[in-house]
Amino acid sequence: MTNTLTPTSQQAPPTYPMARTPTCPFNPPPELGRLRETEPISRVRIWNGDQGWLITRYEDVRSVLIDPRFSADPDKPGYLPVTAAGQARRRRSKSFISMDNPEHDVMRRMLTRDFMVKRVEAMRPRIQQIVDGLIDDLLAAGPPANLVSDFALPVPSLVICELLGVPYTDHEFFQRCSSTLIAMNTKPEIAIAASEELRDYLGALVQRKQGEPEDSTVLSRLAHNQVAKGELTVDEAVDTGLLLLIAGHETTANMIALGTLALLEHPEQLAQLRDSPDPALVRSTVEEMLRYLTIVHSGRRRVAIEDVEVGGQLIRAGEGIIVAGEAANRDANAFPDAPDELDIHRDARHHVAFGYGIHQCLGQPLARVELQVVYSTLYRRIPTLRLEGDLADVRFKNDMVVYGVHALPVTW
């Protein structure tokens, strides 16, 4: 039976995102679990007072993300912006993840070859070399260390810089700008300034590559092929490079640091992973960590472009949607056997941490390989790795669009 009204609760809609329980930093906010079980499609309010629909059940989440009647275009009326800074920035630039088909597919196909499984697997030896080199540096410097700045950030930053053709010597600059752009409370004018800094930097890089011989890097290929042929403007190439640069290091860096902390808090499973020679266990650990942590914790946003029924609830054209992957990945209907528990032996490959449908993360093959190399190497080479201090002293990224830890003091 279709419900054409708002949910039966007479209380004011809760604000999304909700607060986590400080003593359970690896778990989503408990309110999300309650809503998934009692009101899986419910009204919520965001930072600017706008209201929309929150989708929390796994089956409904996937149905929304694969349905072309829900648009990813933030310019459409009713779309619920994640932050004020993001809203202001997208008025000036727009990447392909914020486009619908056919424009989305046209842009995405220009990059598909760079992130194909075969291409990424060919990068595995180089990624292993990067990981080993950074661990060598950790061991040479001796404990203690900040695993975020000394390891988790450099690994994906080095990889994405080499893939894109961005000088790693500039990593402090683009990491600073990136951190500004994904902070929840950045003022719009500051976000625009940081975005323009990055866009100017990448624009100069694209133009420079146009005057140099083509190489195998993404920006060089875009400059020599798509831009030169008129298939992309320089601005469009810059927007694409900006997306890949930020997404290519922020998400994986947080998965490395937060995943390590989660494993340190589950020493029996960490020991199993460290001591097992089975690469299948490494792969299952990566998928389970992606499911368990779901670091994109601000929801994927959509807006209905026509009336659609989801899970018995009528969503009208022009109504905004927040798809809560962090709730869907804890749904017992999709992940039986204690979904709120970490289990590195679980088959979690059907998680939605990378999204679902046409907008599913383009870089997921690269992220998987990076995490597999890290999780199979770091704890084996530093078997006594442990948190320095108490878990209660770790500052978590509740203030950022991507969840993680601001710093991770470790020793061995």
C-alpha positions as CSV (number, residue, x, y, z in Angstrom):
1,M,0.0,0.0,0.0
2,T,1.4,3.4,-1.0
3,N,1.8,6.0,1.6
4,T,1.3,9.5,0.1
5,L,1.7,11.3,3.4
6,T,4.6,12.1,5.6
7,P,5.5,9.4,8.2
8,T,3.1,9.1,11.1
9,S,5.4,10.6,13.7
10,Q,4.2,14.1,14.8
11,Q,7.6,15.1,16.1
12,A,9.9,17.5,14.2
13,P,12.1,15.7,11.7
14,P,15.6,14.9,13.1
15,T,18.6,16.7,11.7
16,Y,20.9,14.7,9.4
17,P,23.7,13.8,9.9
18,M,23.0,12.5,13.4
19,A,25.5,12.3,16.2
20,R,27.5,9.2,16.8
21,T,27.9,7.7,20.3
22,P,31.4,8.8,21.4
23,T,32.1,5.4,23.1
24,C,31.3,3.6,19.8
25,P,33.2,5.6,17.2
26,F,33.2,2.8,14.6
27,N,29.4,2.6,14.6
28,P,27.0,4.9,12.7
29,P,24.7,7.0,14.8
30,P,22.3,4.8,16.7
31,E,19.3,6.9,15.5
32,L,20.0,5.6,11.9
33,G,19.6,2.0,13.1
34,R,16.4,2.8,14.8
35,L,15.0,4.5,11.8
36,R,16.1,1.6,9.5
37,E,14.1,-0.8,11.7
38,T,11.0,1.3,12.4
39,E,10.8,4.0,9.7
40,P,13.2,3.1,6.9
41,I,12.0,6.0,4.7
42,S,11.6,9.1,6.9
43,R,11.7,12.9,6.8
44,V,14.9,14.6,8.0
45,R,16.1,18.2,8.2
46,I,19.5,19.4,7.0
47,W,21.8,22.2,8.0
48,N,19.9,24.9,6.1
49,G,16.5,23.9,7.3
50,D,15.4,22.1,4.1
51,Q,13.7,18.8,4.5
52,G,13.9,15.6,2.5
53,W,13.7,11.9,2.6
54,L,16.2,9.7,4.4
55,I,16.6,6.2,3.0
56,T,18.2,3.7,5.4
57,R,17.3,0.1,4.3
58,Y,19.7,-1.7,2.1
59,E,17.2,-2.8,-0.5
60,D,15.7,0.7,-0.8
61,V,19.2,2.3,-1.0
62,R,20.2,0.2,-4.0
63,S,16.8,0.8,-5.7
64,V,17.2,4.6,-5.4
65,L,20.8,4.6,-6.6
66,I,20.1,2.6,-9.7
67,D,16.8,4.4,-10.6
68,P,17.3,7.1,-13.3
69,R,14.2,8.9,-11.9
70,F,16.5,10.1,-9.1
71,S,18.9,12.8,-10.3
72,A,22.4,13.4,-9.0
73,D,22.4,17.0,-10.4
74,P,22.7,19.5,-7.6
75,D,21.3,22.3,-9.8
76,K,17.9,20.7,-9.9
77,P,15.3,22.2,-7.5
78,G,14.9,20.2,-4.3
79,Y,18.4,18.8,-4.2
80,L,19.7,18.7,-0.6
81,P,23.3,20.1,-0.5
82,V,25.7,18.4,1.9
83,T,27.3,21.7,3.1
84,A,27.0,25.4,2.5
85,A,30.6,25.3,1.2
86,G,29.8,22.5,-1.3
87,Q,26.7,24.3,-2.5
88,A,28.6,27.5,-3.2
89,R,31.5,25.7,-4.9
90,R,29.3,23.7,-7.2
91,R,27.8,26.9,-8.6
92,R,31.2,27.6,-10.1
93,S,32.3,24.1,-11.1
94,K,30.7,20.7,-11.7
95,S,32.3,17.2,-12.1
96,F,30.8,14.2,-13.8
97,I,29.6,12.6,-10.5
98,S,27.1,15.4,-10.3
99,M,25.8,14.8,-13.8
100,D,23.0,12.5,-15.1
101,N,23.2,10.5,-18.3
102,P,23.9,10.9,-21.1
103,E,26.5,13.6,-20.0
104,H,27.7,11.4,-17.1
105,D,28.5,8.4,-19.3
106,V,30.3,10.6,-21.9
107,M,32.6,12.1,-19.2
108,R,33.1,8.8,-17.3
109,R,34.1,6.9,-20.4
110,M,37.1,9.2,-20.9
111,L,38.5,7.9,-17.6
112,T,37.3,4.2,-17.5
113,R,40.5,2.8,-19.0
114,D,42.6,4.4,-16.3
115,F,40.8,2.6,-13.5
116,M,40.1,-0.8,-15.1
117,V,41.0,-3.8,-12.9
118,K,43.7,-4.9,-15.3
119,R,45.4,-1.5,-15.3
120,V,45.2,-1.1,-11.6
121,E,46.6,-4.6,-11.0
122,A,49.6,-3.7,-13.1
123,M,50.2,-0.9,-10.6
124,R,50.3,-3.3,-7.6
125,P,54.1,-3.7,-7.6
126,R,54.6,0.1,-7.6
127,I,52.0,0.5,-4.8
128,Q,53.8,-2.2,-2.9
129,Q,57.1,-0.3,-3.4
130,I,55.5,2.9,-2.1
131,V,54.1,1.1,1.0
132,D,57.3,-0.6,1.8
133,G,59.3,2.6,1.4
134,L,57.1,4.5,3.8
135,I,57.3,1.7,6.3
136,D,61.1,1.7,5.9
137,D,60.9,5.4,6.8
138,L,58.7,4.7,9.8
139,L,61.1,2.1,11.1
140,A,64.1,4.3,10.5
141,A,62.6,7.2,12.4
142,G,61.5,5.0,15.2
143,P,58.4,5.3,17.4
144,P,56.2,7.1,18.1
145,A,54.6,8.2,14.8
146,N,51.5,9.8,13.6
147,L,50.1,7.1,11.2
148,V,48.0,9.7,9.4
149,S,50.6,12.1,8.3
150,D,53.5,9.7,8.2
151,F,51.8,6.8,6.3
152,A,48.1,6.9,5.6
153,L,48.1,10.2,3.7
154,P,51.3,9.7,1.7
155,V,50.3,6.2,0.4
156,P,47.3,7.3,-1.7
157,S,48.7,10.7,-2.4
158,L,51.8,9.3,-4.0
159,V,49.7,6.9,-6.0
160,I,47.2,9.4,-7.3
161,C,49.9,11.9,-8.1
162,E,51.7,9.4,-10.2
163,L,48.5,8.3,-11.9
164,L,47.3,11.9,-12.7
165,G,50.7,13.4,-13.4
166,V,50.6,15.8,-10.4
167,P,54.0,16.6,-8.7
168,Y,54.0,15.0,-5.3
169,T,56.2,17.8,-4.1
170,D,53.0,19.9,-4.0
171,H,51.2,17.5,-1.8
172,E,51.0,19.8,1.3
173,F,49.3,22.4,-0.9
174,F,46.6,20.2,-2.3
175,Q,46.1,18.3,1.0
176,R,45.5,21.6,2.7
177,C,43.0,22.7,0.1
178,S,41.3,19.3,0.1
179,S,40.9,19.4,3.9
180,T,39.3,22.8,3.6
181,L,36.8,21.6,1.0
182,I,35.5,18.5,2.8
183,A,35.1,20.2,6.2
184,M,31.5,20.4,7.3
185,N,31.7,24.0,8.6
186,T,34.0,25.7,6.1
187,K,32.6,29.1,5.2
188,P,31.5,29.3,1.5
189,E,33.9,32.1,0.7
190,I,36.8,30.1,2.1
191,A,35.8,27.0,0.2
192,I,35.5,29.0,-3.0
193,A,39.0,30.4,-2.5
194,A,40.5,27.0,-1.8
195,S,38.7,25.5,-4.8
196,E,40.0,28.4,-7.1
197,E,43.5,27.8,-5.8
198,L,43.3,24.2,-6.8
199,R,41.6,24.9,-10.1
200,D,44.3,27.5,-11.0
201,Y,47.0,25.1,-10.1
202,L,45.5,22.2,-12.2
203,G,44.7,24.6,-15.0
204,A,48.3,25.6,-15.3
205,L,49.3,22.0,-15.1
206,V,46.9,20.9,-17.9
207,Q,48.1,23.8,-20.1
208,R,51.7,22.9,-19.5
209,K,51.1,19.3,-20.4
210,Q,49.6,20.4,-23.7
211,G,53.1,21.8,-24.6
212,E,54.9,18.7,-23.6
213,P,55.1,15.2,-25.2
214,E,52.2,13.0,-24.2
215,D,52.9,10.5,-21.4
216,S,50.7,7.8,-19.7
217,T,49.3,10.0,-17.0
218,V,45.6,11.0,-16.9
219,L,46.0,14.7,-17.1
220,S,48.5,14.4,-20.0
221,R,46.1,12.2,-21.9
222,L,43.2,14.4,-21.3
223,A,45.2,17.4,-22.5
224,H,46.5,15.8,-25.6
225,N,43.4,13.9,-26.6
226,Q,40.1,15.2,-25.2
227,V,41.1,18.9,-24.8
228,A,43.0,19.0,-28.1
229,K,40.2,17.4,-30.0
230,G,37.6,19.7,-28.5
231,E,35.9,17.0,-26.5
232,L,36.7,18.7,-23.3
233,T,37.4,22.3,-22.4
234,V,40.4,23.1,-20.1
235,D,37.9,23.9,-17.3
236,E,36.2,20.5,-17.7
237,A,39.6,18.8,-17.6
238,V,40.4,20.8,-14.5
239,D,37.1,19.8,-12.8
240,T,37.8,16.2,-13.6
241,G,41.4,16.4,-12.2
242,L,40.1,18.1,-9.1
243,L,37.6,15.4,-8.4
244,L,40.2,12.6,-8.9
245,L,42.9,14.3,-6.9
246,I,40.7,14.9,-3.8
247,A,38.7,11.6,-3.9
248,G,41.9,9.7,-4.8
249,H,43.7,10.4,-1.6
250,E,41.1,11.5,1.0
251,T,39.0,8.4,1.1
252,T,41.8,5.8,1.0
253,A,43.8,7.7,3.5
254,N,40.9,7.7,6.0
255,M,40.3,4.0,5.3
256,I,44.0,3.2,6.1
257,A,44.1,5.1,9.4
258,L,40.6,4.3,10.6
259,G,40.8,0.7,9.5
260,T,44.1,0.3,11.3
261,L,42.6,1.7,14.5
262,A,39.6,-0.6,14.2
263,L,41.9,-3.6,13.8
264,L,44.0,-2.5,16.8
265,E,40.7,-2.5,18.8
266,H,40.1,-6.1,17.5
267,P,43.4,-7.7,18.3
268,E,42.3,-11.3,17.6
269,Q,41.2,-10.5,14.1
270,L,44.3,-8.4,13.5
271,A,46.5,-11.3,14.5
272,Q,44.6,-13.6,12.1
273,L,45.1,-11.1,9.3
274,R,48.7,-10.6,10.1
275,D,49.6,-14.2,10.4
276,S,47.6,-15.6,7.5
277,P,49.4,-16.2,4.2
278,D,46.0,-16.4,2.4
279,P,45.4,-13.4,0.1
280,A,41.7,-14.3,0.1
281,L,41.6,-13.2,3.8
282,V,43.2,-9.9,2.9
283,R,40.5,-9.3,0.2
284,S,37.7,-10.2,2.6
285,T,39.2,-7.9,5.3
286,V,39.2,-5.0,2.9
287,E,35.6,-5.5,1.9
288,E,34.5,-6.0,5.5
289,M,36.3,-2.8,6.6
290,L,34.7,-0.9,3.7
291,R,31.3,-2.1,4.9
292,Y,31.9,-1.8,8.6
293,L,33.3,1.7,8.5
294,T,31.5,3.3,5.5
295,I,33.5,6.5,5.7
296,V,31.2,8.5,3.4
297,H,28.9,9.2,6.3
298,S,27.2,12.3,5.0
299,G,24.8,10.4,2.6
300,R,24.6,10.4,-1.2
301,R,22.2,13.0,-2.4
302,R,19.5,12.6,-5.1
303,V,16.3,14.5,-6.1
304,A,13.3,12.9,-7.7
305,I,12.5,14.2,-11.2
306,E,9.1,12.5,-11.2
307,D,6.8,10.8,-8.7
308,V,8.4,7.5,-7.5
309,E,7.3,4.9,-5.0
310,V,10.1,3.5,-2.9
311,G,9.4,0.9,-0.2
312,G,5.8,1.8,-0.2
313,Q,6.4,5.5,0.3
314,L,5.5,7.9,-2.5
315,I,8.3,10.4,-3.2
316,R,7.1,13.3,-5.3
317,A,9.0,15.1,-8.1
318,G,11.2,17.8,-6.7
319,E,11.7,16.1,-3.3
320,G,15.3,15.6,-2.1
321,I,16.7,12.3,-1.1
322,I,19.6,11.3,1.3
323,V,20.8,7.8,0.8
324,A,22.4,6.6,4.0
325,G,24.9,3.9,3.0
326,E,26.3,3.7,6.5
327,A,22.8,2.5,7.6
328,A,22.4,0.2,4.7
329,N,25.7,-1.5,5.3
330,R,24.5,-2.5,8.8
331,D,21.2,-3.9,7.6
332,A,20.7,-7.5,8.9
333,N,18.6,-8.4,5.8
334,A,21.7,-7.9,3.7
335,F,24.4,-8.8,6.2
336,P,23.2,-11.4,8.6
337,D,25.1,-12.7,11.6
338,A,25.7,-9.6,13.7
339,P,26.1,-6.8,11.1
340,D,27.2,-4.3,13.8
341,E,30.2,-6.5,14.5
342,L,33.5,-6.5,12.6
343,D,34.1,-9.9,11.0
344,I,37.0,-10.1,8.6
345,H,35.8,-13.5,7.4
346,R,32.4,-12.2,6.3
347,D,31.5,-12.1,2.6
348,A,30.8,-8.4,2.4
349,R,31.4,-7.8,-1.3
350,H,27.8,-6.6,-1.9
351,H,28.3,-3.5,0.4
352,V,27.4,-0.1,-0.9
353,A,30.4,1.8,0.5
354,F,31.3,2.8,-3.1
355,G,27.7,3.6,-4.0
356,Y,25.7,1.7,-6.5
357,G,24.5,2.1,-10.1
358,I,26.0,4.4,-12.7
359,H,27.6,6.7,-10.2
360,Q,29.4,3.9,-8.3
361,C,32.9,5.0,-7.5
362,L,35.1,5.0,-10.6
363,G,38.3,4.5,-8.5
364,Q,37.2,1.5,-6.4
365,P,39.6,-0.9,-8.1
366,L,42.5,1.4,-7.2
367,A,41.2,1.8,-3.6
368,R,40.9,-1.9,-3.2
369,V,44.4,-2.6,-4.3
370,E,45.9,0.1,-2.2
371,L,44.1,-1.2,0.9
372,Q,45.0,-4.8,0.1
373,V,48.7,-3.9,-0.1
374,V,48.5,-1.8,3.1
375,Y,46.5,-4.4,5.2
376,S,48.8,-7.3,4.0
377,T,52.0,-5.4,4.7
378,L,51.9,-2.9,7.6
379,Y,50.9,-5.2,10.4
380,R,53.3,-8.0,9.2
381,R,56.3,-5.6,9.0
382,I,55.4,-3.9,12.3
383,P,53.8,-6.7,14.3
384,T,53.9,-4.9,17.6
385,L,52.1,-1.8,16.2
386,R,49.7,-0.4,18.8
387,L,47.9,2.8,19.7
388,E,49.9,5.2,21.8
389,G,47.5,6.5,24.5
390,D,43.8,5.8,24.9
391,L,41.1,5.4,22.3
392,A,39.1,8.2,24.1
393,D,41.9,10.6,23.2
394,V,41.7,10.0,19.5
395,R,39.9,12.9,17.6
396,F,37.5,11.5,15.0
397,K,36.4,13.4,11.9
398,N,32.8,14.0,12.9
399,D,33.4,17.5,11.4
400,M,34.3,16.2,7.9
401,V,32.3,14.9,5.0
402,V,34.6,11.8,5.0
403,Y,34.9,10.0,8.3
404,G,38.2,9.1,9.8
405,V,40.7,10.3,12.4
406,H,42.6,13.6,12.4
407,A,45.7,12.0,13.8
408,L,46.6,8.4,14.9
409,P,49.5,8.3,17.4
410,V,51.1,4.8,17.3
411,T,54.1,3.1,18.7
412,W,55.7,-0.4,18.5
